Structure formats: structure tokens, C-alpha cells
Amino acid sequence: MRPNPSIEVQTSPVDRPSVPAWFAEVVIVSQHLTTKGLLEAFAHHIQLVRGRFGSYEPIDFFALLFGYAMSGERTLLAFFERVAPFGPAFMALFGRADLPHRATLSRFLASVDRPCLEAFRTLFEQHSFAEGWTNDSIGGIWDRQGHRYLVFDVDATRQAARQRGLPCDPSLPPPRRRLDAVCAPGYTGRKRGEVVRTRTVALQMHTRQWIGTYAGRGNGDYQGELASALQAITTYLGLFALTPEVALVRLDGQYGDTVAIAQLMAAGVHLVTRARGYRILEHPQIQHVLAHPPTARVSRVNSDEVVELFDGGWLQLDGDVPQTRVIVARHRAPEPGKRVSVGKCIGEWVYEVFITTLPIDGFLVEDVLDLYHGRGAFEAVLADEDVEEDPDRWCSYTECGQELWQIACQWMWNIRLSLGHTMQGKELREMEWSPAKECPPQVSSTDQFPDAYGPWQWARDSGRGQIPASAFTLHDEVSLRCPTGATLWLSEVRQEHAYTQRAVYVAQLDDCRLCSLREQCLARGAKGNRARRVSVVRHLLPAPSLVEPQTGILAATRWVDVAGRALRRTWTAHWRGQYVEILPLVETPQHIPPPPRSPRAVRSHDRWSWLDRLARNAWFGPPHVHITVAGVPAFLTTYH
């Protein structure tokens, strides 16, 4: 091929790898961690009894994990291949000398124990939440009464793993899978796999900051993980001198039972969740509300389907749980043959139940539904996380090691947010969540009346072809008369649940044996030692309600947040496009060893102190590389 005469091309047979595109961001973030004292905190506050990973300490592996999170490389192998030619320069940014091997990192993650993990999580909560943010810059939502709330989202993601079949033979040893420590059978969440690992995460929705991540085998321990998430939310609010009453936690239906709701209310936060069960639909107050026109009607996004909303008022779900506000949404059932994905189909309607503790005068029913389906939605941020970080990729096959990597990944996400916010200096976005509306009448039930039940009604027929219960005649309060004139006596009156009582009448066995209508009266296949039983039920009546007319206009709901996606991606794209030059300083020695231990300590075989261990891979001596990074704004230099 003839060279182009208009240019001069020079080639070289010497290998000279190009600097990775993500190296500039590593330089900036490492200097930020050094300036804030976080590298020193990693070195002195996170300690681990060393396994087989040489002269390295946790700070060396945290540098690798942060670099891996910033690089965006798909696998650890690809990351180590890119960073290997620049290993001394990479480790020098974190004050260390030698680059650990990939197998050494694997042994470290396998050795991480619970105290080491919790120490790292504590630093994450102390230094990642409030860095670069103020009480005014973290946003919020203002209800129709002008009260401010911070929306937090707690949800679980699932990573499914596929496992090949293993031969089962008595001559073979029992199989041992490497994923047994981190995975277990569970709900795969429409992902292909046989075993699952659940990761519960908490997010501040206005800044898109991660508040915490908690993992478990299989479906996980949702109550324990929720308690940890609530503790992290309380810590976050404390850093900005806010009380728990400001927090509004949005959760999925997994947390829609009375145990989780009591847990949230004990923490003092507000909540919005979907109820896990549908028995509340049988409550007489809900039945009374459903018998009247809906409180509001809304249309689904990208659909003409109309959803009717009913405000059920404040109800007590259980004896130990305080009253909560119940909202019922219903829409038309799909055509026959189509499956209902969410909700309970009753007749021609599909019902969904939502539980909240938000005040009625601050959030209307449509506002609560928007909080659950709209800005409170979690999937968009999780999709961004998969693109930018993907913390669910496997770095370790031990429980604590994998969770450590996920915390490091979320820490890097928060650092990008805070530094991007500082560099770009964008103002908060304020939008009208919902327009102003007239005050609707509020229906409140009174609790001064005792529980009253309606009249007895015949129970539903079994559908097995027997004489129905309606053919019997109520003689008095304790007896019935069958079509042949025999008497059925009251056997028991039991409370089926909070809203229904059932009375059971039983006939005499001798009367049924000699009855001419025995074959038609008893169920098919009934044995000769059984007599006819008839049930009647009565339902709890709704308490008298008072309609309180309201006058005036409710103010609009305002949502204030930051453009989290733009902050992160603009920050990353800026450093990926900047020039980076790494020049070795040949006149300086490659590495100066740490000060030797005293001869007395060596002769007496004294145990290594934590400072002695830390110094084994620390850099001593003058700089050995010169790194040039272009495109660093002046105010960002001042910030560091």
C-alpha cells in the first residue's frame, strides 16, 4: 500500500499501550478521596485478619474495586488487562506500591467477614450521604398544605444464576457448588436461572443517591433488610438535621403486610405501599365506600383504560398496628382467557389496595397513586445502574465479599453525583406535580358506636348438587326446620375474621339416616355417619360516617429534584474525552522499602502490628511518575 503523500506516518515495533479512557476519572476521584481523608480511613478503620493475599491490606483492594467500578469494564479480567501496563501509576494514586493480582483480589473477597463489611458500610453512610449536598439542595416534595417530604424508595432486585446438572452416583462424592454461599432457590423475577441472590437497595429519589444495599441468599430476609434500610434512612436524615417524619418511604407489595407496616410506623416515617392481601376489601367500611361513586378517576399512562379510585379512610389493619389510610383502585377485568398480572379479580372488576399514612388534606387519592407509580418508580434508576455500574455482576462467590463490592459500586455512584453537581453547578428542577384542586368532602367514620352486625344470611351453596340452605326454615334463634320437618340445632357461632360471623346448625344423625331425601340432601360421597350441616353468616355493618364539607382550594403539589442522570453522565463523558499522559521519572528509584522492623522484634517473633502490616505495600520515597490530566476546571481544583 502506497503511503498518502499529504501526511507522514511513523510506526514503531515497540509495544506502547494506550492509557485507558477511564484513567482521568480515577485520578480525579483518588485525589478527592485523599483530600477528604477517606483513604486514611480505609487504611486504619477497616482491618481484616489476613488470609492468603501476600503483603496487601484492604486499602489495596478497595483501590481495585473503585477502579473497577469507574472503568465500566464488563469483567474483572478485562479490567486487569487494561490496568496492568499502568499498575504502578494506578496504585500510586492511592498511596500504594504494587498492584495485586486478580487471584489475590479473589482471595481477599473470600476472606471478608461481617465486621469488615459493616465497618466499610459505616464509612459509606458517614461520608457518602452528605458530601457535596446541603439541606436546600437535596430537593423534596411539598404537599398541598406546604409540608415538605423526602421520598425514599426501598425495593429488591434479583440476580439469577444458571447451574448445570451434576451426575448423581453413589461412587461420586457429593456435589459442591461455588454459588451455594451466595445463592439459594427463590423467585427469579422473570430471569433465567435455578438459584437466586436478592439485593435490597434504598434510594433517595430527589438526588438519586443510594442509601444502602443489603443482600441475602434466595429471597432474602425482607424484614431484617427493611430494618437496615430504615436505619440508613434515619442516618441520612440525621446528617441534614431532619426528623423521621419528613421521610416518605415507597415500597412494593412485598412489604404490604402488617408486620412490615408496623415496622415502618415504629420508625416514625410515612409510607406508601401496595397491600399484599385483599381481605381488607371485605371490611364493611370499604364495602360501604365501594357502593358509592368513586372519589376520583384517572387514566393509565399510554392507555385509555380508566382507573376508579376510592378513599377508604383510616382503618386499623390489625390489633397491634395503628390506623392507616386505605385506598382502593379498580379497573375493568380483561377479556376471558387473559391473565390478571396485578390485583384481585372480583366479578367484572380488578381491585388493587394501597396503604399509606399520608394525610388526606395533603395528598389526594390520585396523588398517592402517582407517588407509587410515577416519581416513586424504581425501574428507571435500576436500569441506569445496570448501564453505568452493574453491581449485580459477580465479583465474589462469598456473601460478604459480593456485598462489599456492591457497596463500593454504590459509593462510586454517589461520588459521581456529588462531584458532577459541584463541577456543573446546575440548579434544582422544580415542577408542578399535580395542579391545584377544590377541597373534596372528607368522609370520616366515628368510633363511638359499638360493632353491629347485619341480619343472618344463608351461606353460599357448595355447588355439589345438594339441597340448598335456602330450602331450610329458621324456626327460632337456636333451631332450623328441614324440608321434611326435622330439626337442626345450633352447634356453634364463631368469628371467621374481623368482619364476619358464622353460625352452624347440625341435624340429628338418626333423622338423616331414615330420611327419604338423604341422597338429595347430603353431598355426593357422604358417609353414613354424617348428618346435614347448614351455615348462616352475617357481616359487620359499617360505622356511621360523617360527611364534612370542605371549602377552598388545595394548593398544587410541587416536586423538586436534581437531574441525576445528566450529572453522572456528563461527568463521566467529560473525563472520558480528556487527554491523559503518564511519564515515568527515570531518575528516581522504582521503590523504596518501608523502614525495617527492630531486630529485637524480629528475634522475639513479635506479631505484626496493623501499622507494620499497612506499611508493607505503602509507597515510600519521591514521586516516580508524572501524570497530566487536561480539562480540570479551576473551581474543581479549589473544591479538592
C-alpha positions as CSV (number, residue, x, y, z in Angstrom):
1,M,0.0,0.0,0.0
2,R,1.4,3.3,-1.0
3,P,1.5,6.0,1.8
4,N,-0.5,9.1,1.4
5,P,1.8,11.9,0.3
6,S,-0.1,14.5,2.2
7,I,0.7,13.0,5.7
8,E,3.7,11.5,7.4
9,V,3.1,8.1,9.1
10,Q,5.5,6.8,11.7
11,T,5.3,3.3,13.1
12,S,7.2,1.5,15.8
13,P,7.6,-2.2,16.7
14,V,7.7,-1.4,20.4
15,D,4.6,-2.0,22.4
16,R,3.2,1.1,24.0
17,P,-0.3,0.6,25.4
18,S,-2.8,3.4,25.3
19,V,-3.9,5.0,28.5
20,P,-7.4,3.7,29.4
21,A,-10.2,6.2,28.7
22,W,-11.3,6.0,32.4
23,F,-7.9,6.8,33.9
24,A,-8.6,10.5,34.1
25,E,-11.6,9.9,36.3
26,V,-9.5,7.6,38.5
27,V,-7.0,10.4,39.0
28,I,-9.7,12.9,40.0
29,V,-11.6,10.6,42.3
30,S,-8.4,9.3,44.0
31,Q,-7.3,12.9,44.8
32,H,-10.8,13.6,46.1
33,L,-10.6,10.6,48.4
34,T,-7.2,11.6,49.6
35,T,-8.3,15.2,50.3
36,K,-11.3,14.1,52.3
37,G,-9.2,11.7,54.3
38,L,-11.1,8.6,53.1
39,L,-8.0,6.7,52.0
40,E,-6.6,7.1,55.5
41,A,-9.9,6.0,57.0
42,F,-9.9,2.9,54.7
43,A,-6.4,2.1,55.8
44,H,-6.9,2.5,59.6
45,H,-10.6,1.7,60.3
46,I,-11.1,-1.3,58.1
47,Q,-9.0,-4.2,59.2
48,L,-9.1,-7.9,58.3
49,V,-7.2,-10.9,59.6
50,R,-5.1,-11.6,56.5
51,G,-5.6,-14.8,54.6
52,R,-3.5,-15.8,51.6
53,F,-3.1,-12.5,49.9
54,G,0.5,-11.6,50.5
55,S,1.7,-8.3,51.8
56,Y,-1.5,-6.4,50.8
57,E,-4.1,-4.8,53.0
58,P,-7.8,-3.9,52.5
59,I,-6.9,-0.4,51.1
60,D,-5.1,-2.1,48.2
61,F,-8.2,-4.0,47.2
62,F,-10.5,-1.0,47.7
63,A,-8.4,0.8,45.2
64,L,-9.1,-2.0,42.7
65,L,-12.8,-2.2,43.4
66,F,-13.2,1.6,43.0
67,G,-11.2,1.5,39.8
68,Y,-13.3,-1.4,38.5
69,A,-16.5,0.5,39.3
70,M,-15.2,3.6,37.4
71,S,-13.9,1.6,34.4
72,G,-17.2,0.1,33.4
73,E,-15.3,-3.0,32.1
74,R,-17.5,-6.0,31.8
75,T,-15.4,-8.4,33.7
76,L,-12.5,-8.3,36.2
77,L,-10.3,-10.0,33.7
78,A,-10.8,-7.2,31.1
79,F,-10.2,-4.6,33.9
80,F,-6.9,-6.2,34.9
81,E,-5.7,-6.5,31.3
82,R,-6.3,-2.7,30.8
83,V,-4.8,-1.6,34.1
84,A,-1.7,-3.9,34.1
85,P,0.6,-1.8,32.0
86,F,-0.1,1.2,34.3
87,G,-0.3,-0.8,37.6
88,P,2.4,1.3,39.5
89,A,0.8,4.6,38.4
90,F,-2.6,3.3,39.3
91,M,-1.6,2.1,42.8
92,A,0.5,5.2,43.4
93,L,-2.7,7.3,43.1
94,F,-3.9,5.6,46.3
95,G,-0.5,5.8,48.1
96,R,0.4,2.1,47.4
97,A,3.2,0.5,45.7
98,D,2.4,-2.8,43.9
99,L,-0.7,-3.9,42.0
100,P,-2.3,-7.1,43.5
101,H,-3.0,-10.0,41.2
102,R,-6.6,-10.8,40.2
103,A,-6.4,-14.1,42.2
104,T,-5.2,-12.2,45.2
105,L,-8.3,-9.9,45.0
106,S,-10.4,-13.1,44.8
107,R,-8.9,-14.4,48.0
108,F,-9.4,-11.1,49.7
109,L,-13.1,-11.0,48.8
110,A,-13.4,-14.6,50.0
111,S,-11.9,-13.6,53.4
112,V,-14.1,-10.6,54.0
113,D,-16.1,-11.2,57.2
114,R,-19.1,-9.4,58.7
115,P,-17.1,-6.9,60.9
116,C,-15.0,-5.8,57.9
117,L,-18.2,-5.4,55.8
118,E,-20.0,-3.4,58.5
119,A,-17.0,-1.1,59.0
120,F,-17.0,-0.3,55.3
121,R,-20.7,0.2,55.4
122,T,-20.4,2.6,58.3
123,L,-17.9,4.7,56.4
124,F,-20.2,4.7,53.4
125,E,-23.0,6.1,55.5
126,Q,-20.8,8.7,57.2
127,H,-19.0,10.1,54.2
128,S,-21.2,9.3,51.1
129,F,-24.6,10.8,52.0
130,A,-24.0,14.5,52.8
131,E,-20.8,15.0,50.8
132,G,-21.4,18.0,48.4
133,W,-25.1,18.4,49.5
134,T,-27.0,20.8,51.8
135,N,-30.5,20.7,53.3
136,D,-31.7,23.0,50.5
137,S,-30.0,21.1,47.6
138,I,-31.4,17.6,48.3
139,G,-34.9,18.5,47.0
140,G,-38.2,17.2,48.3
141,I,-41.9,17.1,47.6
142,W,-44.3,19.8,49.0
143,D,-47.8,18.6,49.6
144,R,-51.0,20.7,49.2
145,Q,-50.6,22.1,52.7
146,G,-47.0,23.2,52.1
147,H,-45.3,20.4,54.1
148,R,-42.0,19.0,52.8
149,Y,-41.2,15.3,52.4
150,L,-38.2,13.4,51.1
151,V,-39.1,10.4,49.0
152,F,-37.1,7.2,49.6
153,D,-37.6,4.0,47.6
154,V,-36.9,0.6,49.0
155,D,-37.0,-2.4,46.6
156,A,-35.4,-5.7,46.0
157,T,-33.5,-6.8,42.8
158,R,-32.8,-10.4,42.0
159,Q,-29.8,-11.8,40.2
160,A,-30.5,-15.3,38.9
161,A,-27.7,-17.8,38.2
162,R,-27.8,-20.8,35.9
163,Q,-26.4,-24.1,37.1
164,R,-25.7,-27.2,35.0
165,G,-26.9,-30.6,36.0
166,L,-24.5,-32.8,38.0
167,P,-24.3,-36.6,37.9
168,C,-25.6,-38.3,41.0
169,D,-23.9,-41.6,41.6
170,P,-23.0,-43.4,44.9
171,S,-19.5,-43.8,43.7
172,L,-19.1,-40.0,43.3
173,P,-18.5,-37.6,46.2
174,P,-21.4,-35.2,47.0
175,P,-21.5,-32.2,44.7
176,R,-20.3,-28.8,45.9
177,R,-21.3,-25.7,44.0
178,R,-19.4,-22.5,44.4
179,L,-22.6,-20.4,44.4
180,D,-24.0,-22.2,47.5
181,A,-22.7,-19.5,49.8
182,V,-24.4,-16.6,47.9
183,C,-27.5,-18.1,46.2
184,A,-30.4,-20.3,47.0
185,P,-33.7,-21.3,45.3
186,G,-36.2,-18.5,45.1
187,Y,-38.2,-16.2,42.9
188,T,-36.2,-15.5,39.8
189,G,-38.2,-12.4,38.7
190,R,-38.6,-13.4,35.1
191,K,-34.9,-14.2,34.8
192,R,-33.4,-17.5,33.6
193,G,-31.7,-19.4,36.4
194,E,-32.1,-22.0,39.1
195,V,-30.8,-20.1,42.1
196,V,-31.2,-16.5,43.1
197,R,-29.5,-13.8,45.1
198,T,-31.6,-10.9,46.4
199,R,-30.3,-7.4,46.8
200,T,-32.4,-4.9,48.7
201,V,-31.5,-1.3,47.9
202,A,-32.7,2.1,49.3
203,L,-32.6,5.2,47.1
204,Q,-33.2,8.9,47.8
205,M,-35.4,9.8,44.8
206,H,-34.7,13.5,44.6
207,T,-30.9,13.3,44.2
208,R,-30.8,9.7,43.0
209,Q,-28.3,8.8,45.8
210,W,-28.0,5.3,47.0
211,I,-28.7,5.0,50.7
212,G,-27.8,1.3,51.3
213,T,-27.6,-2.2,49.8
214,Y,-28.3,-5.4,51.7
215,A,-28.1,-8.8,50.1
216,G,-29.2,-12.3,51.0
217,R,-29.4,-15.8,49.6
218,G,-32.6,-16.8,47.8
219,N,-35.5,-14.4,48.6
220,G,-33.6,-12.9,51.5
221,D,-34.8,-11.7,54.9
222,Y,-37.1,-8.9,53.9
223,Q,-37.9,-7.9,57.5
224,G,-34.2,-7.7,58.5
225,E,-33.2,-5.9,55.3
226,L,-36.1,-3.4,55.8
227,A,-34.9,-2.7,59.3
228,S,-31.4,-2.0,58.0
229,A,-32.8,0.3,55.2
230,L,-34.8,2.2,57.8
231,Q,-31.7,2.7,59.9
232,A,-29.8,4.0,56.9
233,I,-32.6,6.4,56.1
234,T,-32.6,7.7,59.7
235,T,-28.8,8.2,59.5
236,Y,-29.3,10.1,56.2
237,L,-31.9,12.4,57.8
238,G,-29.7,13.0,60.8
239,L,-26.9,14.3,58.7
240,F,-29.2,17.1,57.5
241,A,-30.8,17.7,60.9
242,L,-34.2,16.3,59.7
243,T,-36.7,14.2,61.7
244,P,-38.0,10.8,60.5
245,E,-41.5,12.4,60.0
246,V,-40.0,14.1,56.8
247,A,-39.3,10.7,55.2
248,L,-41.8,9.2,52.8
249,V,-40.8,5.6,52.0
250,R,-42.3,4.0,48.9
251,L,-42.3,0.1,48.8
252,D,-43.5,-2.7,46.7
253,G,-46.2,-5.2,47.6
254,Q,-43.5,-7.4,49.2
255,Y,-43.7,-5.1,52.2
256,G,-47.5,-4.8,52.2
257,D,-48.2,-7.0,55.2
258,T,-48.9,-5.8,58.7
259,V,-45.5,-6.9,60.0
260,A,-43.6,-4.6,57.6
261,I,-46.2,-1.8,58.0
262,A,-45.8,-1.9,61.8
263,Q,-42.0,-1.8,61.3
264,L,-42.3,1.3,59.2
265,M,-44.7,3.1,61.6
266,A,-42.5,2.3,64.6
267,A,-39.6,4.0,62.8
268,G,-41.7,7.2,62.5
269,V,-41.7,7.5,58.7
270,H,-44.5,7.9,56.3
271,L,-45.2,5.1,53.8
272,V,-46.8,4.3,50.5
273,T,-47.1,0.6,49.6
274,R,-49.4,-1.9,47.8
275,A,-51.2,-4.3,50.2
276,R,-50.1,-7.9,49.9
277,G,-53.5,-9.4,50.7
278,Y,-57.0,-8.4,49.7
279,R,-59.1,-9.3,52.8
280,I,-59.4,-5.6,53.6
281,L,-61.8,-5.5,50.7
282,E,-64.3,-7.4,52.9
283,H,-64.2,-4.6,55.6
284,P,-67.7,-3.1,55.9
285,Q,-66.3,0.4,55.6
286,I,-64.6,-0.5,52.3
287,Q,-67.7,-2.2,51.1
288,H,-69.7,0.9,52.0
289,V,-67.2,3.1,50.1
290,L,-67.3,0.9,47.0
291,A,-71.0,1.1,46.9
292,H,-70.8,4.8,46.2
293,P,-69.3,6.7,43.2
294,P,-65.5,6.8,43.1
295,T,-63.5,9.6,44.7
296,A,-61.6,10.2,41.5
297,R,-61.0,8.7,38.1
298,V,-57.6,8.6,36.3
299,S,-56.4,7.2,33.0
300,R,-53.3,5.0,32.8
301,V,-50.3,6.3,31.1
302,N,-50.1,5.4,27.3
303,S,-53.6,3.8,27.6
304,D,-57.2,4.8,27.6
305,E,-58.0,2.4,30.5
306,V,-59.8,4.3,33.2
307,V,-59.0,3.5,36.9
308,E,-61.5,4.4,39.6
309,L,-60.1,5.4,42.9
310,F,-61.8,5.1,46.3
311,D,-60.6,6.7,49.5
312,G,-61.4,4.1,52.2
313,G,-60.4,6.4,55.1
314,W,-58.4,5.4,58.1
315,L,-58.7,1.8,59.2
316,Q,-56.9,-0.5,61.7
317,L,-55.5,-3.4,59.8
318,D,-54.6,-5.4,62.9
319,G,-54.9,-5.1,66.6
320,D,-51.2,-4.1,67.1
321,V,-50.9,-1.8,64.1
322,P,-52.1,1.8,64.3
323,Q,-54.6,3.1,61.8
324,T,-53.6,3.5,58.2
325,R,-55.2,5.1,55.2
326,V,-56.6,2.6,52.7
327,I,-57.0,3.5,49.0
328,V,-58.7,1.1,46.6
329,A,-58.2,1.2,42.8
330,R,-60.2,-0.8,40.4
331,H,-60.5,-1.2,36.6
332,R,-62.4,-3.4,34.3
333,A,-61.4,-7.1,34.2
334,P,-59.6,-8.2,31.0
335,E,-61.2,-10.4,28.4
336,P,-61.7,-14.1,29.2
337,G,-58.5,-16.0,28.8
338,K,-56.2,-13.1,29.7
339,R,-54.3,-13.3,32.9
340,V,-54.5,-10.6,35.5
341,S,-50.9,-9.7,36.4
342,V,-51.6,-7.5,39.4
343,G,-54.7,-7.3,41.6
344,K,-57.6,-9.5,42.5
345,C,-60.4,-10.1,40.0
346,I,-63.9,-10.0,41.6
347,G,-66.7,-10.1,39.1
348,E,-66.2,-7.6,36.4
349,W,-63.5,-5.6,38.3
350,V,-59.9,-6.0,39.2
351,Y,-59.1,-4.4,42.6
352,E,-55.8,-3.1,43.9
353,V,-55.3,-1.9,47.5
354,F,-52.8,0.7,48.6
355,I,-51.7,1.5,52.1
356,T,-50.4,4.9,53.2
357,T,-50.0,7.2,56.2
358,L,-50.1,10.4,54.3
359,P,-52.7,13.0,55.5
360,I,-55.9,13.3,53.4
361,D,-55.7,17.1,53.2
362,G,-52.1,16.9,52.0
363,F,-52.3,14.2,49.3
364,L,-55.4,13.3,47.4
365,V,-56.0,9.7,46.2
366,E,-54.6,10.4,42.8
367,D,-51.5,12.0,44.4
368,V,-50.9,8.8,46.3
369,L,-51.3,6.7,43.2
370,D,-48.9,8.9,41.3
371,L,-46.3,8.6,44.1
372,Y,-46.5,4.8,43.8
373,H,-46.5,4.5,40.0
374,G,-44.8,7.8,39.0
375,R,-41.8,9.5,40.5
376,G,-41.5,6.8,43.1
377,A,-40.9,4.2,40.4
378,F,-37.6,2.4,40.8
379,E,-37.0,0.7,37.5
380,A,-35.6,3.6,35.6
381,V,-32.8,4.2,38.1
382,L,-32.1,0.5,38.3
383,A,-31.8,0.4,34.5
384,D,-29.3,3.3,34.7
385,E,-27.3,1.4,37.4
386,D,-27.1,-1.6,35.1
387,V,-25.7,0.5,32.3
388,E,-23.3,2.6,34.4
389,E,-22.2,0.3,37.2
390,D,-24.0,-3.1,37.1
391,P,-23.2,-4.1,40.7
392,D,-25.0,-7.4,40.3
393,R,-22.1,-8.8,38.2
394,W,-20.3,-11.5,40.2
395,C,-17.1,-10.4,41.8
396,S,-17.1,-12.9,44.6
397,Y,-18.8,-16.2,45.4
398,T,-19.0,-15.4,49.2
399,E,-21.8,-13.5,50.8
400,C,-19.8,-10.7,52.4
401,G,-17.3,-10.3,49.5
402,Q,-20.1,-9.8,47.0
403,E,-21.9,-7.3,49.2
404,L,-18.7,-5.4,49.8
405,W,-18.3,-4.9,46.0
406,Q,-21.9,-3.7,45.7
407,I,-21.4,-1.1,48.5
408,A,-18.2,0.1,46.7
409,C,-20.2,0.4,43.5
410,Q,-22.9,2.5,45.0
411,W,-20.3,4.7,46.7
412,M,-18.8,5.4,43.3
413,W,-22.2,6.3,42.0
414,N,-22.7,8.8,44.9
415,I,-19.3,10.3,44.3
416,R,-20.1,10.9,40.7
417,L,-23.3,12.6,41.7
418,S,-21.7,14.9,44.2
419,L,-18.7,15.8,42.1
420,G,-20.8,16.2,39.0
421,H,-23.1,18.5,40.9
422,T,-20.1,20.6,42.1
423,M,-18.5,20.7,38.6
424,Q,-21.7,21.6,36.7
425,G,-23.3,23.7,39.3
426,K,-26.8,23.0,38.0
427,E,-29.8,24.4,39.8
428,L,-32.6,22.3,41.2
429,R,-35.5,21.4,39.0
430,E,-38.9,22.4,40.2
431,M,-42.1,21.1,38.6
432,E,-45.8,21.0,39.4
433,W,-46.6,17.5,40.4
434,S,-50.4,18.0,40.3
435,P,-52.4,21.1,39.8
436,A,-54.5,22.9,42.4
437,K,-57.9,21.5,43.1
438,E,-61.0,22.2,45.1
439,C,-61.3,20.7,48.5
440,P,-63.3,17.4,48.2
441,P,-65.6,16.5,51.0
442,Q,-64.0,14.3,53.6
443,V,-65.8,11.2,54.9
444,S,-64.7,10.2,58.4
445,S,-66.1,7.3,60.4
446,T,-66.9,7.7,64.1
447,D,-65.6,5.2,66.7
448,Q,-68.2,5.9,69.4
449,F,-70.6,3.2,68.2
450,P,-70.2,-0.5,69.2
451,D,-69.8,-3.1,66.5
452,A,-73.2,-4.0,64.9
453,Y,-73.9,-6.9,62.6
454,G,-76.5,-7.3,59.9
455,P,-79.1,-10.0,59.7
456,W,-78.3,-13.6,59.2
457,Q,-78.0,-14.8,55.6
458,W,-77.8,-18.2,54.1
459,A,-74.2,-19.3,53.4
460,R,-73.1,-19.8,49.8
461,D,-74.0,-23.2,48.3
462,S,-71.2,-25.7,48.0
463,G,-72.2,-26.4,44.3
464,R,-72.2,-30.2,44.8
465,G,-75.8,-30.7,43.9
466,Q,-77.3,-31.0,47.4
467,I,-80.5,-29.3,48.6
468,P,-79.5,-25.6,49.1
469,A,-79.5,-24.0,52.5
470,S,-82.3,-21.6,51.4
471,A,-84.7,-24.6,51.5
472,F,-84.5,-24.7,55.3
473,T,-86.7,-22.6,57.5
474,L,-85.4,-20.6,60.5
475,H,-87.7,-21.7,63.4
476,D,-86.2,-19.7,66.2
477,E,-82.7,-18.5,67.3
478,V,-81.4,-21.9,68.1
479,S,-83.0,-24.2,65.5
480,L,-83.9,-24.7,61.9
481,R,-86.5,-26.9,60.1
482,C,-85.5,-29.0,57.1
483,P,-88.0,-29.7,54.2
484,T,-89.1,-33.0,55.9
485,G,-89.8,-31.3,59.2
486,A,-86.7,-32.5,61.2
487,T,-85.0,-30.1,63.4
488,L,-81.4,-28.8,63.1
489,W,-79.9,-27.4,66.3
490,L,-77.4,-24.6,66.7
491,S,-73.9,-26.1,67.1
492,E,-71.6,-23.0,67.3
493,V,-71.2,-19.3,66.4
494,R,-67.7,-18.5,65.5
495,Q,-65.9,-15.3,64.4
496,E,-64.4,-16.1,61.0
497,H,-62.4,-12.9,60.8
498,A,-62.8,-9.3,61.8
499,Y,-65.8,-8.7,59.6
500,T,-67.9,-11.9,59.5
501,Q,-69.6,-14.3,62.0
502,R,-70.8,-17.8,61.1
503,A,-73.5,-19.9,62.8
504,V,-73.6,-23.7,62.2
505,Y,-76.7,-25.8,62.6
506,V,-76.4,-29.6,62.7
507,A,-79.2,-32.2,62.3
508,Q,-79.6,-35.4,64.4
509,L,-77.8,-38.4,62.9
510,D,-80.8,-40.7,63.3
511,D,-83.0,-38.2,61.5
512,C,-80.7,-38.2,58.5
513,R,-80.3,-42.0,58.3
514,L,-84.0,-42.6,58.0
515,C,-84.7,-39.5,55.8
516,S,-86.2,-40.1,52.3
517,L,-84.3,-37.1,50.9
518,R,-80.9,-38.3,52.2
519,E,-79.4,-38.7,48.7
520,Q,-80.5,-35.2,47.6
521,C,-79.7,-33.5,50.9
522,L,-76.2,-34.8,51.7
523,A,-73.2,-34.1,49.5
524,R,-72.3,-36.8,47.0
525,G,-70.0,-39.4,48.5
526,A,-71.0,-38.6,52.1
527,K,-70.5,-41.4,54.5
528,G,-73.4,-42.9,56.6
529,N,-72.1,-41.4,59.9
530,R,-72.6,-37.8,58.7
531,A,-75.6,-35.6,59.3
532,R,-76.6,-32.4,57.4
533,R,-75.0,-29.1,58.4
534,V,-76.3,-25.7,57.4
535,S,-74.4,-22.4,57.9
536,V,-75.6,-18.8,58.1
537,V,-73.4,-15.8,58.1
538,R,-73.7,-12.1,59.0
539,H,-71.4,-9.3,58.2
540,L,-70.3,-6.3,60.2
541,L,-72.1,-3.2,59.4
542,P,-70.1,0.0,58.6
543,A,-69.9,2.5,61.4
544,P,-71.9,5.7,60.9
545,S,-70.0,8.2,58.8
546,L,-69.9,11.9,58.9
547,V,-69.5,13.9,55.7
548,E,-67.5,17.1,56.4
549,P,-67.9,19.6,53.6
550,Q,-64.6,21.4,52.8
551,T,-64.3,24.8,51.2
552,G,-61.4,26.5,49.5
553,I,-58.7,25.5,47.0
554,L,-56.0,23.0,47.7
555,A,-52.6,24.2,46.5
556,A,-50.6,22.4,43.9
557,T,-48.1,19.7,44.8
558,R,-44.5,20.6,43.9
559,W,-41.6,18.2,43.2
560,V,-38.0,19.5,43.5
561,D,-35.1,17.3,42.4
562,V,-31.8,17.4,40.5
563,A,-31.0,16.0,37.1
564,G,-29.2,13.0,38.5
565,R,-28.7,11.2,35.2
566,A,-27.4,14.3,33.5
567,L,-25.0,15.0,36.4
568,R,-23.5,11.5,36.3
569,R,-23.2,11.0,32.6
570,T,-21.9,14.5,31.8
571,W,-19.3,14.0,34.5
572,T,-18.2,10.6,33.1
573,A,-18.3,11.7,29.4
574,H,-16.2,14.8,30.3
575,W,-13.3,12.7,31.7
576,R,-13.5,10.0,29.1
577,G,-12.8,12.6,26.4
578,Q,-9.8,14.3,28.2
579,Y,-6.1,13.8,27.4
580,V,-4.1,11.9,30.0
581,E,-0.3,11.5,29.9
582,I,1.7,9.2,32.1
583,L,5.5,9.8,32.1
584,P,7.9,7.8,34.3
585,L,10.5,9.7,36.2
586,V,13.6,7.6,35.4
587,E,15.9,9.5,37.7
588,T,14.0,8.3,40.8
589,P,14.3,4.7,42.2
590,Q,11.4,2.4,41.4
591,H,10.5,1.6,45.0
592,I,11.9,2.4,48.5
593,P,11.1,-0.4,51.0
594,P,9.5,0.6,54.3
595,P,11.6,1.1,57.4
596,P,12.7,-2.3,58.7
597,R,11.4,-3.7,62.0
598,S,13.6,-3.6,65.0
599,P,16.0,-6.6,65.4
600,R,14.5,-7.3,68.8
601,A,11.0,-7.7,67.3
602,V,12.3,-10.0,64.6
603,R,14.3,-12.2,67.1
604,S,11.4,-12.5,69.6
605,H,8.9,-13.2,66.7
606,D,6.6,-10.4,67.7
607,R,3.3,-10.2,66.0
608,W,3.0,-7.7,63.2
609,S,1.0,-4.6,64.3
610,W,-1.6,-3.1,62.0
611,L,0.8,-0.2,61.1
612,D,3.6,-2.6,60.2
613,R,1.3,-4.6,58.0
614,L,0.0,-1.5,56.3
615,A,3.5,-0.3,55.6
616,R,4.5,-3.4,53.7
617,N,2.9,-2.2,50.4
618,A,2.9,1.6,51.1
619,W,4.8,3.9,48.8
620,F,7.9,5.5,50.4
621,G,10.1,8.0,48.6
622,P,9.7,10.7,46.0
623,P,7.2,10.5,43.1
624,H,8.1,8.0,40.3
625,V,5.6,9.0,37.7
626,H,4.3,12.3,36.3
627,I,0.6,12.3,35.3
628,T,-1.0,15.1,33.3
629,V,-4.8,15.4,33.1
630,A,-6.4,18.0,30.9
631,G,-9.8,19.6,31.3
632,V,-9.8,20.1,35.1
633,P,-11.9,23.2,35.9
634,A,-10.4,25.7,38.3
635,F,-13.3,25.6,40.8
636,L,-13.0,21.8,40.9
637,T,-9.3,22.2,41.8
638,T,-10.3,24.6,44.6
639,Y,-13.0,22.1,45.7
640,H,-10.3,19.4,46.2
